[in-house]
């Protein structure tokens, strides 16, 4: 406790030192118990720090650590009635109750809600006056911790579900697309159309989110074993919704691995998502030595040594990482060029099965991969050729969806999947 008090005093000293006439703000997670440096606290400080930078005129924002937990210090670039807006953020954001956003118009004390005639904060557990509950010790640490975790997990599930929905829909809408189903064409898939893809998406979303929750709640490898059962349930739902048409079996596998790793990262505070994907992928590679029923992926490995999504995952999704760097925005041009890069680089077992030979498989990867700048006419011409040849690039499309999903999640959760050197 002495270390926590010391850290709080150091924070007060730094606030006084940094005050230069413009208001300051601190971001701190509400964390019960003696250990303030838990993964949830780091996540909350980073998330709200990013939100503040997006919505308030901040000249700078810096992150700190200490015995009292992670925190951020920001300086406004102008004066204004920011306290009321900060109170609204605490009240209206789904996670606002889990943070303190303290506003300093002068360096000696923060502006309180009572200073503005606003009601006090409500208790996290019972919605009474939080100050009274805190002073009386009305709720146990276990109660507060359970409620905090429930609030966070509910928020994450909603954000994950929305990002999955957007990523799958965005890929399906993109047109033209080298024989893949689009919003206006069945491509090389006469048994599919955009409407069918959307029914398949809606059928699997709940189970995909369930895989994320498994990764959040359990250790990585036990979660992976359970997730394979959840994946089979997702496939059954997809087939029921599509009348037996396989729209997203490969995506369920690829995205499931990513969601398990993401859940584990957010729960434990581990920062290298792709290292965790690699751990799961190397476990999945054991399928090649198993007596599982022959799938296109297993056939491609036994016939040509091509590992497809299992090999991609075992290597830590190098092509998804490259795609993330290429996804500067979600413009149609940038999306199509990102997909082209994946088609060029990914070992796509769907294409291999459709091509029928390694020579034809390599020819079309190279043909599409040779598009180095956006060329609408050339993309349409090659798409027509792919449809005539009955080709498709389902494996590349699955990893494209993964990349779009991760890019969305980076934005809405203030994460950075291409950096492992953050202190907060």
C-alpha positions in Angstrom: 0.0 0.0 0.0 2.9 2.4 0.7 4.1 1.9 -2.9 0.6 2.7 -4.2 0.5 5.9 -2.1 4.0 6.8 -3.3 2.9 6.3 -6.9 -0.1 8.6 -6.4 2.1 11.3 -4.9 4.5 11.0 -7.8 1.5 11.4 -10.2 0.4 14.6 -8.4 4.0 16.0 -8.6 4.2 15.3 -12.3 0.8 17.0 -12.9 2.1 20.1 -11.1 5.3 20.0 -13.0 3.6 19.6 -16.4 0.9 22.3 -15.9 1.6 25.2 -18.2 -1.7 27.1 -18.2 -3.7 24.7 -20.3 -6.0 22.1 -18.7 -4.6 18.6 -18.1 -6.4 15.2 -18.0 -5.4 11.9 -16.5 -6.8 8.5 -17.5 -6.8 5.8 -14.8 -8.5 2.4 -14.6 -10.7 1.7 -11.6 -9.1 -1.4 -10.3 -10.1 -3.0 -6.9 -7.5 -4.7 -4.8 -3.8 -4.2 -4.2 -2.6 -5.2 -7.7 -3.3 -2.3 -10.0 -1.1 -3.5 -12.9 -3.5 -6.1 -14.4 -4.1 -6.5 -18.2 -7.6 -5.0 -18.0 -6.1 -1.7 -16.6 -3.6 -1.5 -19.4 -6.3 -2.1 -22.0 -8.6 0.5 -20.6 -6.0 3.2 -20.3 -4.9 2.6 -23.9 -8.5 2.5 -25.2 -9.6 5.7 -23.5 -6.3 7.4 -24.3 -7.0 6.7 -28.0 -10.6 7.9 -27.7 -9.5 11.1 -26.0 -7.0 11.8 -28.8 -9.8 11.3 -31.4 -12.5 13.4 -29.7 -10.7 16.2 -27.7 -8.2 18.9 -28.7 -5.1 17.4 -27.1 -1.7 18.8 -27.7 -0.1 15.6 -26.4 -0.8 12.4 -24.5 1.8 10.3 -22.7 1.5 6.9 -20.9 3.0 6.0 -17.5 3.3 3.0 -15.3 3.7 2.6 -11.5 2.5 0.7 -8.4 -0.9 2.4 -8.7 -1.3 1.0 -12.2 -0.9 2.3 -15.7 -2.2 5.8 -16.5 -2.1 8.5 -19.1 -1.5 12.3 -18.9 -2.8 14.6 -21.6 -2.5 18.3 -22.2 -5.3 20.2 -23.9 -4.4 22.6 -26.7 -7.1 25.0 -25.7 -9.3 25.8 -22.7 -13.0 24.9 -22.6 -15.8 23.2 -20.6 -14.3 19.8 -21.1 -15.3 18.3 -17.7 -18.9 17.9 -18.7 -18.0 16.2 -21.9 -15.7 13.8 -19.9 -18.5 13.0 -17.5 -20.7 12.2 -20.4 -18.0 9.8 -21.7 -17.8 8.1 -18.3 -21.5 7.8 -18.2 -22.3 6.8 -21.8 -19.4 4.7 -22.9 -20.0 1.0 -22.2 -16.7 0.9 -20.3 -16.9 4.4 -18.8 -17.6 3.1 -15.4 -14.3 1.3 -15.3 -12.2 4.4 -15.7 -11.6 7.8 -14.1 -11.1 10.7 -16.4 -9.8 13.5 -14.1 -9.8 17.0 -15.4 -7.3 19.6 -14.0 -8.1 23.3 -14.7 -5.3 24.0 -12.2 -2.6 21.7 -11.0 -3.6 21.4 -7.3 -6.9 19.5 -7.7 -9.1 18.0 -10.3 -12.5 19.4 -11.1 -15.1 17.2 -9.4 -18.7 16.5 -10.5 -20.0 18.4 -7.4 -18.1 21.5 -8.6 -20.4 21.5 -11.7 -23.6 20.5 -9.7 -23.6 17.0 -11.2 -24.7 13.9 -9.3 -22.0 11.5 -8.0 -20.9 8.4 -9.8 -22.9 5.3 -9.4 -21.6 2.1 -7.8 -20.4 -0.5 -10.2 -22.3 -3.3 -8.5 -25.5 -1.8 -7.0 -25.8 1.6 -8.7 -25.9 3.5 -5.4 -23.6 6.4 -4.6 -20.1 4.9 -5.3 -18.5 6.9 -2.5 -20.8 5.5 0.1 -20.2 1.9 -1.1 -16.4 2.4 -1.2 -16.2 3.9 2.3 -18.5 1.2 3.9 -16.8 -1.7 2.0 -20.3 -2.8 1.0 -19.0 -5.1 -1.8 -16.3 -7.6 -1.7 -13.3 -7.5 -4.1 -14.6 -10.6 -5.7 -18.0 -9.0 -6.5 -16.3 -5.9 -7.9 -13.9 -7.9 -10.0 -16.6 -10.2 -11.4 -18.7 -7.2 -12.3 -15.8 -5.4 -14.0 -14.9 -8.5 -16.0 -18.5 -9.0 -17.1 -18.8 -5.4 -18.3 -15.5 -5.7 -20.2 -16.4 -9.0 -21.8 -19.8 -7.9 -22.9 -18.2 -4.9 -24.6 -15.6 -7.0 -26.3 -18.1 -9.5 -27.6 -20.2 -6.8 -29.1 -17.2 -5.1 -30.8 -15.8 -8.5 -32.0 -19.2 -9.4 -33.4 -19.7 -6.1 -35.2 -16.1 -6.2 -36.7 -16.7 -9.8 -37.9 -20.0 -8.8 -39.5 -18.4 -5.8 -41.3 -15.3 -7.7 -42.5 -17.3 -10.7 -44.0 -19.8 -8.3 -45.6 -17.1 -6.1 -47.0 -15.4 -9.0 -48.7 -18.6 -10.4 -50.1 -19.6 -7.0 -51.4 -16.3 -6.3 -53.2 -16.6 -6.5 -57.1 -15.0 -7.7 -59.4 -13.1 -10.4 -57.7 -11.5 -13.1 -59.8 -14.3 -15.7 -59.7 -15.3 -15.1 -56.1 -18.9 -14.3 -55.2 -19.6 -10.6 -55.2 -22.6 -8.4 -54.5 -23.5 -8.5 -58.2 -22.1 -11.8 -59.4 -21.9 -15.5 -58.5 -18.5 -15.6 -60.1 -17.3 -19.3 -60.5 -19.9 -20.4 -57.9 -23.3 -21.1 -59.6 -24.6 -22.5 -56.3 -23.9 -19.2 -54.4 -24.9 -15.6 -54.5 -24.5 -12.6 -52.2 -27.8 -13.3 -50.4 -26.6 -16.9 -49.6 -23.3 -15.6 -48.3 -25.1 -13.2 -46.0 -27.3 -16.1 -44.6 -24.1 -18.1 -44.0 -22.5 -15.2 -42.3 -25.4 -14.7 -40.0 -25.5 -18.4 -39.2 -21.8 -18.5 -38.0 -21.3 -15.2 -36.3 -22.5 -16.3 -32.8 -20.2 -19.3 -32.9 -17.2 -17.2 -34.0 -17.7 -14.9 -31.1 -18.0 -18.0 -28.8 -14.5 -18.9 -30.0 -13.2 -15.5 -28.9 -14.7 -16.0 -25.5 -13.0 -19.4 -25.2 -9.7 -17.7 -25.9 -10.5 -15.1 -23.3 -11.5 -17.4 -20.6 -9.2 -20.4 -21.0 -5.6 -21.3 -21.6 -4.7 -21.3 -25.2 -4.4 -25.0 -26.1 -7.3 -26.3 -24.1 -9.3 -23.5 -25.7 -8.2 -24.6 -29.2 -9.3 -28.2 -28.5 -12.8 -26.9 -27.4 -12.9 -24.5 -30.3 -12.7 -27.3 -32.8 -16.0 -28.6 -31.5 -17.5 -25.1 -31.7 -16.2 -24.8 -35.3 -18.1 -28.0 -36.2 -21.2 -26.5 -34.7 -20.6 -23.4 -36.8 -20.3 -25.5 -39.9 -23.5 -27.3 -39.1 -25.3 -24.0 -38.8 -23.9 -22.7 -42.0 -25.0 -25.8 -43.9 -28.5 -25.6 -42.4 -28.7 -22.0 -43.5 -27.4 -22.6 -47.1 -29.0 -25.9 -47.9 -25.7 -27.7 -47.7 -23.5 -25.2 -49.6 -20.1 -24.5 -48.1 -19.6 -20.8 -48.0 -17.2 -20.3 -45.0 -15.8 -23.6 -43.8 -12.2 -22.3 -44.4 -13.0 -19.0 -42.8 -14.4 -20.7 -39.6 -11.0 -22.5 -39.2 -8.8 -19.5 -40.0 -10.8 -16.9 -38.1 -11.3 -19.3 -35.2 -7.5 -19.5 -34.6 -7.2 -15.7 -34.8 -10.1 -15.2 -32.4 -8.7 -17.6 -29.8 -5.4 -15.8 -30.0 -7.1 -12.4 -29.7 -9.0 -13.5 -26.7 -5.9 -14.7 -25.0 -4.0 -11.5 -25.8 -6.8 -9.3 -24.3 -7.1 -11.5 -21.2 -3.4 -11.9 -20.4 -2.0 -8.7 -21.7 0.3 -10.5 -24.2 1.0 -8.2 -27.1 2.1 -10.5 -30.0 -1.1 -11.9 -31.4 0.7 -13.5 -34.3 3.1 -15.5 -32.0 0.0 -17.0 -30.3 -1.5 -17.8 -33.7 1.7 -19.6 -34.5 1.4 -21.7 -31.4 -2.1 -22.8 -32.4 -1.1 -23.2 -36.0 1.7 -25.6 -35.2 -0.7 -27.7 -33.2 -3.1 -27.7 -36.2 -0.3 -28.9 -38.5 -0.5 -32.2 -36.7 -3.6 -32.8 -38.8 -1.3 -33.6 -41.7 -0.1 -36.8 -39.8 -3.6 -37.8 -38.7 -6.1 -40.1 -40.2 -8.8 -37.4 -40.6 -11.1 -37.6 -43.6 -9.4 -36.3 -46.7 -10.2 -32.6 -47.2 -8.9 -30.3 -50.0 -6.3 -29.0 -47.5 -5.0 -32.4 -46.5 -5.0 -33.6 -50.2 -3.0 -30.5 -51.2 -0.3 -31.4 -48.6 -0.1 -35.1 -49.4 0.0 -34.5 -53.1 2.1 -31.3 -53.4 3.4 -30.5 -49.9 1.2 -27.3 -49.9 0.1 -26.6 -46.3 -2.5 -23.9 -47.0 -4.1 -22.2 -43.9 -2.4 -24.6 -41.5 1.0 -23.6 -42.7 0.1 -20.0 -42.9 -1.1 -20.1 -39.2 1.9 -22.0 -38.1 4.2 -19.3 -39.5 2.2 -16.6 -37.7 0.1 -15.4 -40.6 2.9 -13.6 -42.4 0.7 -12.7 -45.4 -2.0 -11.3 -43.1 0.6 -9.1 -41.5 1.7 -7.9 -44.9 -2.0 -7.2 -45.8 -2.5 -5.2 -42.6 0.4 -2.9 -43.6 -1.1 -2.5 -47.1 -4.6 -1.7 -45.7 -4.2 2.1 -45.5 -7.9 2.6 -45.8 -11.1 0.7 -46.8 -11.4 2.2 -50.3 -12.4 -0.2 -53.0 -9.0 0.3 -54.8 -7.0 -0.4 -51.6 -9.1 -3.4 -50.7 -8.7 -5.0 -54.2 -5.0 -4.4 -54.3 -4.7 -6.0 -50.8 -6.6 -9.0 -52.1 -4.4 -9.2 -55.1 -1.3 -9.3 -52.9 -2.8 -12.2 -50.9 -3.6 -14.1 -54.0 0.0 -13.7 -55.2 1.5 -14.8 -51.9 -0.9 -17.3 -50.2 -0.8 -21.0 -50.7 -4.5 -21.3 -51.6 -5.7 -24.9 -51.6 -9.1 -23.9 -53.0 -7.4 -22.5 -56.1 -5.3 -25.7 -56.3 -8.3 -27.9 -56.3 -10.1 -25.8 -58.9 -7.0 -25.5 -61.1 -6.4 -29.2 -61.2 -2.7 -28.9 -61.8 0.3 -27.1 -60.2 1.1 -25.4 -63.5 -2.3 -23.8 -63.9 -2.3 -23.0 -60.1 1.0 -21.1 -60.4 0.0 -19.4 -63.7 -3.1 -17.7 -62.3 -1.4 -16.7 -59.0 1.4 -15.0 -61.1 -1.1 -13.5 -63.5 -3.2 -11.8 -60.8 -0.1 -11.0 -58.8 1.4 -9.1 -61.7 -1.2 -6.4 -61.2 1.0 -3.9 -59.3 -1.2 -0.8 -59.6 -4.9 -0.5 -59.7 -6.2 -1.2 -63.2 -10.0 -1.5 -63.4 -10.1 -2.8 -66.9 -7.4 -5.4 -66.4 -9.0 -6.7 -63.1 -12.3 -7.1 -64.9 -10.6 -8.9 -67.9 -8.8 -11.3 -65.6 -11.9 -11.9 -63.6 -13.8 -12.9 -66.7 -11.0 -15.3 -67.5 -11.1 -16.8 -64.0 -14.8 -17.4 -64.3 -14.5 -19.1 -67.6 -11.8 -21.4 -66.2 -14.0 -22.1 -63.1 -11.4 -20.8 -60.7 -11.8 -19.3 -57.2 -9.5 -18.1 -54.5 -11.4 -19.0 -51.3 -8.3 -19.4 -49.2 -7.0 -15.9 -50.1 -10.5 -14.5 -49.5 -10.6 -16.0 -46.0 -7.3 -14.4 -45.1 -8.5 -11.1 -46.6 -11.5 -11.2 -44.3 -9.1 -11.9 -41.4 -6.9 -8.9 -42.3 -9.9 -6.6 -42.6 -11.3 -7.8 -39.3 -8.0 -7.2 -37.5 -7.7 -3.7 -39.1 -11.2 -2.9 -37.8 -10.4 -4.2 -34.4 -7.1 -2.2 -34.3 -9.2 0.9 -34.8 -12.1 0.3 -32.4 -10.0 -1.2 -29.6 -7.0 1.0 -30.0 -4.7 -2.0 -30.6 -1.5 -2.4 -32.7 -0.9 -5.8 -34.1 2.3 -4.9 -35.8 4.2 -3.7 -32.7 5.5 -5.7 -29.7 7.4 -2.8 -28.0 4.7 -0.9 -26.1 5.0 -0.2 -22.4 1.3 0.4 -21.9 
